[in-house]
Amino acid sequence: MVRRYRSIIAAAISWVAALGPAHADSQLVSIQTPRGVKQAFLLIRPAKPAASVILFAGGHGALGLTSASSMHWGAGNFLVRSRDKFAAHDFVVAVIDAPSDHPHGMDRGFRMSSAHASDIIAVADYLKREIGAPVWLVGTSRGTLSAAAGAIAASNVDGLVLTSTVTRSRPRGKMAQHRQDGVTDMSLSRIVVPTLIMSHRHDGCDVTPAADAPLLKQRLTKARRVELVLLDGGAPPQSEPCEARSQHGFLGIEDQAVNAIAAFIKGNHR
């Protein structure tokens, strides 16, 4: 009998572990944007918000949110898996899904488009109206294209954070050099809000090298404040270099990364 109970307890522990880490209470919010699409996002709301952060995952960005506890893709993304860490700093957290007209994902072109920027502005408007705290855009990897597009277009955004920023494109023939594929190709001179650039010194992803971070900083000519943070260390990679379970996704130093972001945000609202 004792052995049976031990087996049941062990099975229960394994089941809980399989669910992954517990997350702060969150709700699924879906708003209609001015262009007539639905924009869904997970919302975590602390008791005394210091600021709001809109988090943009990398990759295709289609999380497939159907409820506050159901995510079809992206749970391991650096920003997505760190959402509770942001909430612990008293930030309202909005984890953005792809809009309803891009259920299978957002390519680089859409992430840099005015249509996408208008959806971001709508989410920022919602947070300003419901929360009233400053709103920051935080992107990682391909999500930096979204965050930068929002900061370029929006007048209701108070700051920008770019982590593992896409600055290069993989060669795709002679026309590749004429494409706008990286954040460095965007109209960064139109960004006026404080901006934090964060990279891992040993990011092995070929399109997000830490070596490009200083160039990115140079192109933010009108931002009120620009700070560059290069992190080191962490856990051994558990994924390919451009995936989230590597230095590219700050594996093993998530606390350090989020703490640095939080310090920059709060330092601009004292």
Buried (B, 14 or more C-beta within 10 A) or exposed (E): EEEEEEEEEEEEEEEEEEEEEEBBEBEBBEBEBEBEBEBBBBBBBBEEBBBBBBBBBBBBBBBBBEEBEEBEBBBBBBBBBBBBBBBBBBBBBBBBBBBBEBEEBBBBEBBBBEBBBBBBBBBBBBBBEEBEBBBBBBBBBBBBBBBBBBBBBBEBBBBBBBBBBBBBBEEEEEEEEEEBBBBBBBEBEBBBBBBBBBBBEBBBBEBBBBEBBEEBBEBBEEBEEBBBBBBEEBEEBEEEBBBBBBBBBBBBBBEBBBBBBBBBBBEBEE
